[in-house]
Amino acid sequence: MTLEFTVPNMACADCASTITKAVKTVDPGAEVKADPKTKQVSIATQADESAVKEAIVSAGYSVA
């Protein structure tokens, strides 16, 4: 399944990298596309949506 999130406080490429790493702790095989310009994160994953959101929030980001 593909999840789409807006992450308002993702500001740069390092933020996108941190979010990608956080998602991969939940699902190492996930495909993550994080764009700091649009604040959009697209994740192809088999993991539960709430687990993915929790990983992003635990990394210090908000999910809208």
N, CA, C and O atoms as a Tripos MOL2 file, in Angstrom:
@<TRIPOS>MOLECULE
protein
  256   255    64     0     0
PROTEIN
NO_CHARGES

@<TRIPOS>ATOM
      1 N           0.8350   -1.1780    0.0000 N.3       1 MET1
      2 CA          0.0000    0.0000    0.0000 C.3       1 MET1
      3 C           0.8790    1.2410    0.0000 C.2       1 MET1
      4 O           2.0220    1.2020    0.4550 O.2       1 MET1
      5 N           0.3420    2.3350   -0.5110 N.am      2 THR2
      6 CA          1.0880    3.5880   -0.5320 C.3       2 THR2
      7 C           0.4360    4.5710    0.4310 C.2       2 THR2
      8 O          -0.7710    4.8040    0.3810 O.2       2 THR2
      9 N           1.2500    5.1370    1.3020 N.am      3 LEU3
     10 CA          0.7930    6.1410    2.2600 C.3       3 LEU3
     11 C           1.2850    7.5050    1.8090 C.2       3 LEU3
     12 O           2.4060    7.6350    1.3190 O.2       3 LEU3
     13 N           0.4580    8.5090    1.9720 N.am      4 GLU4
     14 CA          0.8210    9.8900    1.6290 C.3       4 GLU4
     15 C           0.6490   10.7540    2.8680 C.2       4 GLU4
     16 O          -0.4210   10.7690    3.4780 O.2       4 GLU4
     17 N           1.6920   11.4660    3.2370 N.am      5 PHE5
     18 CA          1.6340   12.3500    4.3930 C.3       5 PHE5
     19 C           2.1710   13.7260    4.0370 C.2       5 PHE5
     20 O           2.9990   13.8650    3.1360 O.2       5 PHE5
     21 N           1.6970   14.7400    4.7480 N.am      6 THR6
     22 CA          2.2930   16.0630    4.7110 C.3       6 THR6
     23 C           3.0540   16.2200    6.0190 C.2       6 THR6
     24 O           2.5080   15.9880    7.0970 O.2       6 THR6
     25 N           4.3280   16.6180    5.9160 N.am      7 VAL7
     26 CA          5.1760   16.8150    7.0970 C.3       7 VAL7
     27 C           5.6010   18.2820    7.0920 C.2       7 VAL7
     28 O           6.6110   18.6360    6.4840 O.2       7 VAL7
     29 N           4.8210   19.1430    7.7770 N.am      8 PRO8
     30 CA          5.0430   20.5960    7.6950 C.3       8 PRO8
     31 C           6.4220   21.0620    8.1330 C.2       8 PRO8
     32 O           6.9160   22.0710    7.6300 O.2       8 PRO8
     33 N           7.0510   20.3530    9.0540 N.am      9 ASN9
     34 CA          8.3510   20.8170    9.5540 C.3       9 ASN9
     35 C           9.5410   20.0960    8.9120 C.2       9 ASN9
     36 O          10.6380   20.1070    9.4690 O.2       9 ASN9
     37 N           9.3350   19.4680    7.7430 N.am     10 MET10
     38 CA         10.4420   18.9160    6.9670 C.3      10 MET10
     39 C          11.0130   20.0570    6.1260 C.2      10 MET10
     40 O          10.3620   20.5360    5.1980 O.2      10 MET10
     41 N          12.2360   20.4920    6.4560 N.am     11 ALA11
     42 CA         12.7590   21.7180    5.8510 C.3      11 ALA11
     43 C          13.8740   21.5040    4.8320 C.2      11 ALA11
     44 O          14.1120   22.3750    3.9960 O.2      11 ALA11
     45 N          14.5620   20.3660    4.8830 N.am     12 CYS12
     46 CA         15.7470   20.2100    4.0370 C.3      12 CYS12
     47 C          15.9800   18.7380    3.6940 C.2      12 CYS12
     48 O          15.2410   17.8580    4.1350 O.2      12 CYS12
     49 N          17.0160   18.4950    2.9050 N.am     13 ALA13
     50 CA         17.3460   17.1300    2.5020 C.3      13 ALA13
     51 C          17.7260   16.2660    3.7020 C.2      13 ALA13
     52 O          17.4340   15.0700    3.7180 O.2      13 ALA13
     53 N          18.3710   16.8580    4.7060 N.am     14 ASP14
     54 CA         18.7070   16.0940    5.9100 C.3      14 ASP14
     55 C          17.4430   15.6420    6.6330 C.2      14 ASP14
     56 O          17.3830   14.5270    7.1520 O.2      14 ASP14
     57 N          16.4310   16.5120    6.6650 N.am     15 CYS15
     58 CA         15.1420   16.1420    7.2640 C.3      15 CYS15
     59 C          14.5400   14.9490    6.5100 C.2      15 CYS15
     60 O          14.0680   13.9910    7.1210 O.2      15 CYS15
     61 N          14.5640   15.0230    5.1960 N.am     16 ALA16
     62 CA         14.0250   13.9390    4.3750 C.3      16 ALA16
     63 C          14.7690   12.6370    4.6440 C.2      16 ALA16
     64 O          14.1560   11.5720    4.7060 O.2      16 ALA16
     65 N          16.0770   12.7180    4.8020 N.am     17 SER17
     66 CA         16.8880   11.5420    5.0970 C.3      17 SER17
     67 C          16.5270   10.9550    6.4570 C.2      17 SER17
     68 O          16.4190    9.7380    6.6040 O.2      17 SER17
     69 N          16.3420   11.8210    7.4470 N.am     18 THR18
     70 CA         15.9710   11.3650    8.7890 C.3      18 THR18
     71 C          14.6120   10.6730    8.7720 C.2      18 THR18
     72 O          14.4290    9.6420    9.4180 O.2      18 THR18
     73 N          13.6690   11.2340    8.0390 N.am     19 ILE19
     74 CA         12.3400   10.6380    7.9260 C.3      19 ILE19
     75 C          12.4250    9.2810    7.2310 C.2      19 ILE19
     76 O          11.7800    8.3210    7.6530 O.2      19 ILE19
     77 N          13.2170    9.2050    6.1710 N.am     20 THR20
     78 CA         13.3960    7.9410    5.4620 C.3      20 THR20
     79 C          13.9550    6.8730    6.3910 C.2      20 THR20
     80 O          13.4600    5.7460    6.4150 O.2      20 THR20
     81 N          14.9850    7.2230    7.1570 N.am     21 LYS21
     82 CA         15.5820    6.2720    8.1030 C.3      21 LYS21
     83 C          14.5730    5.8340    9.1540 C.2      21 LYS21
     84 O          14.5270    4.6600    9.5210 O.2      21 LYS21
     85 N          13.7630    6.7740    9.6400 N.am     22 ALA22
     86 CA         12.7540    6.4470   10.6540 C.3      22 ALA22
     87 C          11.7340    5.4460   10.1100 C.2      22 ALA22
     88 O          11.3680    4.4900   10.7950 O.2      22 ALA22
     89 N          11.2790    5.6700    8.8760 N.am     23 VAL23
     90 CA         10.3050    4.7600    8.2690 C.3      23 VAL23
     91 C          10.9210    3.3770    8.0820 C.2      23 VAL23
     92 O          10.2580    2.3620    8.2940 O.2      23 VAL23
     93 N          12.1860    3.3420    7.6870 N.am     24 LYS24
     94 CA         12.8490    2.0570    7.4450 C.3      24 LYS24
     95 C          13.1010    1.2680    8.7310 C.2      24 LYS24
     96 O          13.3880    0.0740    8.6610 O.2      24 LYS24
     97 N          13.0010    1.9010    9.9000 N.am     25 THR25
     98 CA         13.0880    1.1300   11.1480 C.3      25 THR25
     99 C          11.8200    0.2980   11.3280 C.2      25 THR25
    100 O          11.8520   -0.7610   11.9550 O.2      25 THR25
    101 N          10.7090    0.7770   10.7800 N.am     26 VAL26
    102 CA          9.4400    0.0470   10.8540 C.3      26 VAL26
    103 C           9.3530   -0.9820    9.7310 C.2      26 VAL26
    104 O           8.9190   -2.1120    9.9530 O.2      26 VAL26
    105 N           9.7640   -0.5950    8.5310 N.am     27 ASP27
    106 CA          9.7060   -1.4690    7.3610 C.3      27 ASP27
    107 C          10.9740   -1.2610    6.5260 C.2      27 ASP27
    108 O          11.0360   -0.3500    5.6990 O.2      27 ASP27
    109 N          11.9920   -2.1160    6.7490 N.am     28 PRO28
    110 CA         13.2650   -1.9470    6.0210 C.3      28 PRO28
    111 C          13.1250   -1.9780    4.5010 C.2      28 PRO28
    112 O          13.9830   -1.4500    3.7930 O.2      28 PRO28
    113 N          12.0630   -2.5870    3.9940 N.am     29 GLY29
    114 CA         11.8620   -2.6700    2.5520 C.3      29 GLY29
    115 C          11.0050   -1.5570    1.9760 C.2      29 GLY29
    116 O          10.6830   -1.5730    0.7880 O.2      29 GLY29
    117 N          10.6350   -0.5990    2.7990 N.am     30 ALA30
    118 CA          9.7600    0.4850    2.3370 C.3      30 ALA30
    119 C          10.4660    1.3600    1.3080 C.2      30 ALA30
    120 O          11.6740    1.5820    1.3810 O.2      30 ALA30
    121 N           9.6810    1.8550    0.3420 N.am     31 GLU31
    122 CA         10.1900    2.8390   -0.6160 C.3      31 GLU31
    123 C           9.6650    4.1950   -0.1780 C.2      31 GLU31
    124 O           8.4560    4.4270   -0.1540 O.2      31 GLU31
    125 N          10.5890    5.0930    0.1700 N.am     32 VAL32
    126 CA         10.2080    6.3950    0.7170 C.3      32 VAL32
    127 C          10.6430    7.4940   -0.2390 C.2      32 VAL32
    128 O          11.7960    7.5450   -0.6680 O.2      32 VAL32
    129 N           9.6960    8.3780   -0.5660 N.am     33 LYS33
    130 CA         10.0060    9.5750   -1.3540 C.3      33 LYS33
    131 C           9.5960   10.7620   -0.5050 C.2      33 LYS33
    132 O           8.4070   10.9970   -0.2880 O.2      33 LYS33
    133 N          10.5790   11.5120   -0.0240 N.am     34 ALA34
    134 CA         10.3110   12.6740    0.8180 C.3      34 ALA34
    135 C          10.8180   13.9230    0.1080 C.2      34 ALA34
    136 O          11.9920   14.0050   -0.2510 O.2      34 ALA34
    137 N           9.9310   14.8920   -0.0930 N.am     35 ASP35
    138 CA         10.2700   16.1210   -0.8140 C.3      35 ASP35
    139 C          10.1510   17.3210    0.1140 C.2      35 ASP35
    140 O           9.0420   17.7500    0.4300 O.2      35 ASP35
    141 N          11.2890   17.8700    0.5580 N.am     36 PRO36
    142 CA         11.2400   19.0230    1.4790 C.3      36 PRO36
    143 C          10.5660   20.2550    0.8840 C.2      36 PRO36
    144 O          10.0190   21.0720    1.6240 O.2      36 PRO36
    145 N          10.5940   20.4040   -0.4430 N.am     37 LYS37
    146 CA          9.9890   21.5850   -1.0680 C.3      37 LYS37
    147 C           8.4700   21.5650   -0.9530 C.2      37 LYS37
    148 O           7.8480   22.5890   -0.6720 O.2      37 LYS37
    149 N           7.8790   20.3960   -1.1700 N.am     38 THR38
    150 CA          6.4190   20.2900   -1.1110 C.3      38 THR38
    151 C           5.9360   19.8080    0.2480 C.2      38 THR38
    152 O           4.7370   19.8370    0.5260 O.2      38 THR38
    153 N           6.8690   19.3610    1.1060 N.am     39 LYS39
    154 CA          6.5540   18.8230    2.4400 C.3      39 LYS39
    155 C           5.7890   17.5060    2.3540 C.2      39 LYS39
    156 O           5.1660   17.0880    3.3300 O.2      39 LYS39
    157 N           5.8310   16.8440    1.1850 N.am     40 GLN40
    158 CA          5.0950   15.6020    0.9790 C.3      40 GLN40
    159 C           6.0060   14.3910    1.1490 C.2      40 GLN40
    160 O           7.1600   14.3930    0.7190 O.2      40 GLN40
    161 N           5.4600   13.3570    1.7860 N.am     41 VAL41
    162 CA          6.1690   12.0850    1.9300 C.3      41 VAL41
    163 C           5.2550   11.0040    1.3670 C.2      41 VAL41
    164 O           4.0970   10.8820    1.7650 O.2      41 VAL41
    165 N           5.7910   10.2290    0.4410 N.am     42 SER42
    166 CA          5.0700    9.1090   -0.1460 C.3      42 SER42
    167 C           5.8210    7.8370    0.2300 C.2      42 SER42
    168 O           7.0270    7.7340    0.0070 O.2      42 SER42
    169 N           5.1060    6.8690    0.8020 N.am     43 ILE43
    170 CA          5.7570    5.6640    1.3080 C.3      43 ILE43
    171 C           5.0300    4.4330    0.7870 C.2      43 ILE43
    172 O           3.8370    4.2560    1.0360 O.2      43 ILE43
    173 N           5.7530    3.5850    0.0620 N.am     44 ALA44
    174 CA          5.2210    2.2830   -0.3520 C.3      44 ALA44
    175 C           5.6800    1.2860    0.7010 C.2      44 ALA44
    176 O           6.8730    1.0100    0.8240 O.2      44 ALA44
    177 N           4.7250    0.7430    1.4630 N.am     45 THR45
    178 CA          5.0760   -0.0950    2.6020 C.3      45 THR45
    179 C           4.0000   -1.1290    2.8710 C.2      45 THR45
    180 O           2.8540   -0.9900    2.4420 O.2      45 THR45
    181 N           4.3930   -2.1660    3.5880 N.am     46 GLN46
    182 CA          3.4410   -3.1580    4.0800 C.3      46 GLN46
    183 C           3.1440   -2.9190    5.5570 C.2      46 GLN46
    184 O           2.3050   -3.6020    6.1440 O.2      46 GLN46
    185 N           3.8340   -1.9480    6.1550 N.am     47 ALA47
    186 CA          3.6660   -1.6590    7.5810 C.3      47 ALA47
    187 C           2.3480   -0.9380    7.8420 C.2      47 ALA47
    188 O           1.7720   -0.3250    6.9430 O.2      47 ALA47
    189 N           1.8860   -1.0210    9.0720 N.am     48 ASP48
    190 CA          0.6660   -0.3630    9.5030 C.3      48 ASP48
    191 C           0.8350    1.1580    9.4700 C.2      48 ASP48
    192 O           1.8820    1.6740    9.8610 O.2      48 ASP48
    193 N          -0.1900    1.8720    9.0050 N.am     49 GLU49
    194 CA         -0.1010    3.3310    8.8790 C.3      49 GLU49
    195 C           0.2330    4.0010   10.2150 C.2      49 GLU49
    196 O           1.0390    4.9310   10.2570 O.2      49 GLU49
    197 N          -0.3780    3.5380   11.2920 N.am     50 SER50
    198 CA         -0.1160    4.1680   12.5930 C.3      50 SER50
    199 C           1.3290    3.9560   13.0330 C.2      50 SER50
    200 O           1.9110    4.8340   13.6700 O.2      50 SER50
    201 N           1.9170    2.8050   12.7040 N.am     51 ALA51
    202 CA          3.3200    2.5400   13.0580 C.3      51 ALA51
    203 C           4.2540    3.4620   12.2840 C.2      51 ALA51
    204 O           5.2520    3.9380   12.8250 O.2      51 ALA51
    205 N           3.9310    3.7110   11.0210 N.am     52 VAL52
    206 CA          4.7510    4.5960   10.1930 C.3      52 VAL52
    207 C           4.6540    6.0250   10.7160 C.2      52 VAL52
    208 O           5.6690    6.7100   10.8360 O.2      52 VAL52
    209 N           3.4350    6.4830   11.0300 N.am     53 LYS53
    210 CA          3.2520    7.8310   11.5890 C.3      53 LYS53
    211 C           4.0220    7.9770   12.8960 C.2      53 LYS53
    212 O           4.6820    8.9880   13.1330 O.2      53 LYS53
    213 N           3.9280    6.9570   13.7350 N.am     54 GLU54
    214 CA          4.6150    6.9930   15.0320 C.3      54 GLU54
    215 C           6.1250    7.1140   14.8490 C.2      54 GLU54
    216 O           6.7790    7.8420   15.5950 O.2      54 GLU54
    217 N           6.6830    6.4130   13.8720 N.am     55 ALA55
    218 CA          8.1250    6.4870   13.6090 C.3      55 ALA55
    219 C           8.5290    7.8840   13.1760 C.2      55 ALA55
    220 O           9.5730    8.3810   13.5990 O.2      55 ALA55
    221 N           7.7240    8.5300   12.3400 N.am     56 ILE56
    222 CA          8.0230    9.8820   11.8760 C.3      56 ILE56
    223 C           7.9490   10.8730   13.0430 C.2      56 ILE56
    224 O           8.8140   11.7370   13.1890 O.2      56 ILE56
    225 N           6.9120   10.7400   13.8670 N.am     57 VAL57
    226 CA          6.7570   11.6220   15.0360 C.3      57 VAL57
    227 C           7.8990   11.3920   16.0230 C.2      57 VAL57
    228 O           8.4170   12.3470   16.6010 O.2      57 VAL57
    229 N           8.2950   10.1410   16.2190 N.am     58 SER58
    230 CA          9.4070    9.8440   17.1370 C.3      58 SER58
    231 C          10.7240   10.4390   16.6610 C.2      58 SER58
    232 O          11.6210   10.7050   17.4620 O.2      58 SER58
    233 N          10.8370   10.6480   15.3370 N.am     59 ALA59
    234 CA         12.0410   11.2530   14.7740 C.3      59 ALA59
    235 C          12.0290   12.7750   14.9220 C.2      59 ALA59
    236 O          12.9990   13.4420   14.5620 O.2      59 ALA59
    237 N          10.9300   13.3240   15.4550 N.am     60 GLY60
    238 CA         10.8600   14.7530   15.7210 C.3      60 GLY60
    239 C          10.0540   15.5660   14.7180 C.2      60 GLY60
    240 O          10.1670   16.7910   14.6800 O.2      60 GLY60
    241 N           9.2480   14.8990   13.9110 N.am     61 TYR61
    242 CA          8.4790   15.5950   12.8810 C.3      61 TYR61
    243 C           6.9850   15.4510   13.1440 C.2      61 TYR61
    244 O           6.5420   14.4860   13.7660 O.2      61 TYR61
    245 N           6.2280   16.4090   12.6690 N.am     62 SER62
    246 CA          4.7720   16.3280   12.7960 C.3      62 SER62
    247 C           4.1960   15.7940   11.4810 C.2      62 SER62
    248 O           4.7470   16.0230   10.4040 O.2      62 SER62
    249 N           3.0850   15.0840   11.5950 N.am     63 VAL63
    250 CA          2.4030   14.5400   10.4220 C.3      63 VAL63
    251 C           1.0360   15.1780   10.3570 C.2      63 VAL63
    252 O           0.2370   15.0590   11.2850 O.2      63 VAL63
    253 N           0.7690   15.8620    9.2480 N.am     64 ALA64
    254 CA         -0.5320   16.5350    9.1020 C.3      64 ALA64
    255 C          -1.5280   15.6030    8.4330 C.2      64 ALA64
    256 O          -2.6800   15.9800    8.2200 O.2      64 ALA64
@<TRIPOS>BOND
     1     1     2 1
     2     2     3 1
     3     3     4 2
     4     3     5 am
     5     5     6 1
     6     6     7 1
     7     7     8 2
     8     7     9 am
     9     9    10 1
    10    10    11 1
    11    11    12 2
    12    11    13 am
    13    13    14 1
    14    14    15 1
    15    15    16 2
    16    15    17 am
    17    17    18 1
    18    18    19 1
    19    19    20 2
    20    19    21 am
    21    21    22 1
    22    22    23 1
    23    23    24 2
    24    23    25 am
    25    25    26 1
    26    26    27 1
    27    27    28 2
    28    27    29 am
    29    29    30 1
    30    30    31 1
    31    31    32 2
    32    31    33 am
    33    33    34 1
    34    34    35 1
    35    35    36 2
    36    35    37 am
    37    37    38 1
    38    38    39 1
    39    39    40 2
    40    39    41 am
    41    41    42 1
    42    42    43 1
    43    43    44 2
    44    43    45 am
    45    45    46 1
    46    46    47 1
    47    47    48 2
    48    47    49 am
    49    49    50 1
    50    50    51 1
    51    51    52 2
    52    51    53 am
    53    53    54 1
    54    54    55 1
    55    55    56 2
    56    55    57 am
    57    57    58 1
    58    58    59 1
    59    59    60 2
    60    59    61 am
    61    61    62 1
    62    62    63 1
    63    63    64 2
    64    63    65 am
    65    65    66 1
    66    66    67 1
    67    67    68 2
    68    67    69 am
    69    69    70 1
    70    70    71 1
    71    71    72 2
    72    71    73 am
    73    73    74 1
    74    74    75 1
    75    75    76 2
    76    75    77 am
    77    77    78 1
    78    78    79 1
    79    79    80 2
    80    79    81 am
    81    81    82 1
    82    82    83 1
    83    83    84 2
    84    83    85 am
    85    85    86 1
    86    86    87 1
    87    87    88 2
    88    87    89 am
    89    89    90 1
    90    90    91 1
    91    91    92 2
    92    91    93 am
    93    93    94 1
    94    94    95 1
    95    95    96 2
    96    95    97 am
    97    97    98 1
    98    98    99 1
    99    99   100 2
   100    99   101 am
   101   101   102 1
   102   102   103 1
   103   103   104 2
   104   103   105 am
   105   105   106 1
   106   106   107 1
   107   107   108 2
   108   107   109 am
   109   109   110 1
   110   110   111 1
   111   111   112 2
   112   111   113 am
   113   113   114 1
   114   114   115 1
   115   115   116 2
   116   115   117 am
   117   117   118 1
   118   118   119 1
   119   119   120 2
   120   119   121 am
   121   121   122 1
   122   122   123 1
   123   123   124 2
   124   123   125 am
   125   125   126 1
   126   126   127 1
   127   127   128 2
   128   127   129 am
   129   129   130 1
   130   130   131 1
   131   131   132 2
   132   131   133 am
   133   133   134 1
   134   134   135 1
   135   135   136 2
   136   135   137 am
   137   137   138 1
   138   138   139 1
   139   139   140 2
   140   139   141 am
   141   141   142 1
   142   142   143 1
   143   143   144 2
   144   143   145 am
   145   145   146 1
   146   146   147 1
   147   147   148 2
   148   147   149 am
   149   149   150 1
   150   150   151 1
   151   151   152 2
   152   151   153 am
   153   153   154 1
   154   154   155 1
   155   155   156 2
   156   155   157 am
   157   157   158 1
   158   158   159 1
   159   159   160 2
   160   159   161 am
   161   161   162 1
   162   162   163 1
   163   163   164 2
   164   163   165 am
   165   165   166 1
   166   166   167 1
   167   167   168 2
   168   167   169 am
   169   169   170 1
   170   170   171 1
   171   171   172 2
   172   171   173 am
   173   173   174 1
   174   174   175 1
   175   175   176 2
   176   175   177 am
   177   177   178 1
   178   178   179 1
   179   179   180 2
   180   179   181 am
   181   181   182 1
   182   182   183 1
   183   183   184 2
   184   183   185 am
   185   185   186 1
   186   186   187 1
   187   187   188 2
   188   187   189 am
   189   189   190 1
   190   190   191 1
   191   191   192 2
   192   191   193 am
   193   193   194 1
   194   194   195 1
   195   195   196 2
   196   195   197 am
   197   197   198 1
   198   198   199 1
   199   199   200 2
   200   199   201 am
   201   201   202 1
   202   202   203 1
   203   203   204 2
   204   203   205 am
   205   205   206 1
   206   206   207 1
   207   207   208 2
   208   207   209 am
   209   209   210 1
   210   210   211 1
   211   211   212 2
   212   211   213 am
   213   213   214 1
   214   214   215 1
   215   215   216 2
   216   215   217 am
   217   217   218 1
   218   218   219 1
   219   219   220 2
   220   219   221 am
   221   221   222 1
   222   222   223 1
   223   223   224 2
   224   223   225 am
   225   225   226 1
   226   226   227 1
   227   227   228 2
   228   227   229 am
   229   229   230 1
   230   230   231 1
   231   231   232 2
   232   231   233 am
   233   233   234 1
   234   234   235 1
   235   235   236 2
   236   235   237 am
   237   237   238 1
   238   238   239 1
   239   239   240 2
   240   239   241 am
   241   241   242 1
   242   242   243 1
   243   243   244 2
   244   243   245 am
   245   245   246 1
   246   246   247 1
   247   247   248 2
   248   247   249 am
   249   249   250 1
   250   250   251 1
   251   251   252 2
   252   251   253 am
   253   253   254 1
   254   254   255 1
   255   255   256 2
@<TRIPOS>SUBSTRUCTURE
     1 MET1         2 RESIDUE 1 A MET
     2 THR2         6 RESIDUE 1 A THR
     3 LEU3        10 RESIDUE 1 A LEU
     4 GLU4        14 RESIDUE 1 A GLU
     5 PHE5        18 RESIDUE 1 A PHE
     6 THR6        22 RESIDUE 1 A THR
     7 VAL7        26 RESIDUE 1 A VAL
     8 PRO8        30 RESIDUE 1 A PRO
     9 ASN9        34 RESIDUE 1 A ASN
    10 MET10       38 RESIDUE 1 A MET
    11 ALA11       42 RESIDUE 1 A ALA
    12 CYS12       46 RESIDUE 1 A CYS
    13 ALA13       50 RESIDUE 1 A ALA
    14 ASP14       54 RESIDUE 1 A ASP
    15 CYS15       58 RESIDUE 1 A CYS
    16 ALA16       62 RESIDUE 1 A ALA
    17 SER17       66 RESIDUE 1 A SER
    18 THR18       70 RESIDUE 1 A THR
    19 ILE19       74 RESIDUE 1 A ILE
    20 THR20       78 RESIDUE 1 A THR
    21 LYS21       82 RESIDUE 1 A LYS
    22 ALA22       86 RESIDUE 1 A ALA
    23 VAL23       90 RESIDUE 1 A VAL
    24 LYS24       94 RESIDUE 1 A LYS
    25 THR25       98 RESIDUE 1 A THR
    26 VAL26      102 RESIDUE 1 A VAL
    27 ASP27      106 RESIDUE 1 A ASP
    28 PRO28      110 RESIDUE 1 A PRO
    29 GLY29      114 RESIDUE 1 A GLY
    30 ALA30      118 RESIDUE 1 A ALA
    31 GLU31      122 RESIDUE 1 A GLU
    32 VAL32      126 RESIDUE 1 A VAL
    33 LYS33      130 RESIDUE 1 A LYS
    34 ALA34      134 RESIDUE 1 A ALA
    35 ASP35      138 RESIDUE 1 A ASP
    36 PRO36      142 RESIDUE 1 A PRO
    37 LYS37      146 RESIDUE 1 A LYS
    38 THR38      150 RESIDUE 1 A THR
    39 LYS39      154 RESIDUE 1 A LYS
    40 GLN40      158 RESIDUE 1 A GLN
    41 VAL41      162 RESIDUE 1 A VAL
    42 SER42      166 RESIDUE 1 A SER
    43 ILE43      170 RESIDUE 1 A ILE
    44 ALA44      174 RESIDUE 1 A ALA
    45 THR45      178 RESIDUE 1 A THR
    46 GLN46      182 RESIDUE 1 A GLN
    47 ALA47      186 RESIDUE 1 A ALA
    48 ASP48      190 RESIDUE 1 A ASP
    49 GLU49      194 RESIDUE 1 A GLU
    50 SER50      198 RESIDUE 1 A SER
    51 ALA51      202 RESIDUE 1 A ALA
    52 VAL52      206 RESIDUE 1 A VAL
    53 LYS53      210 RESIDUE 1 A LYS
    54 GLU54      214 RESIDUE 1 A GLU
    55 ALA55      218 RESIDUE 1 A ALA
    56 ILE56      222 RESIDUE 1 A ILE
    57 VAL57      226 RESIDUE 1 A VAL
    58 SER58      230 RESIDUE 1 A SER
    59 ALA59      234 RESIDUE 1 A ALA
    60 GLY60      238 RESIDUE 1 A GLY
    61 TYR61      242 RESIDUE 1 A TYR
    62 SER62      246 RESIDUE 1 A SER
    63 VAL63      250 RESIDUE 1 A VAL
    64 ALA64      254 RESIDUE 1 A ALA
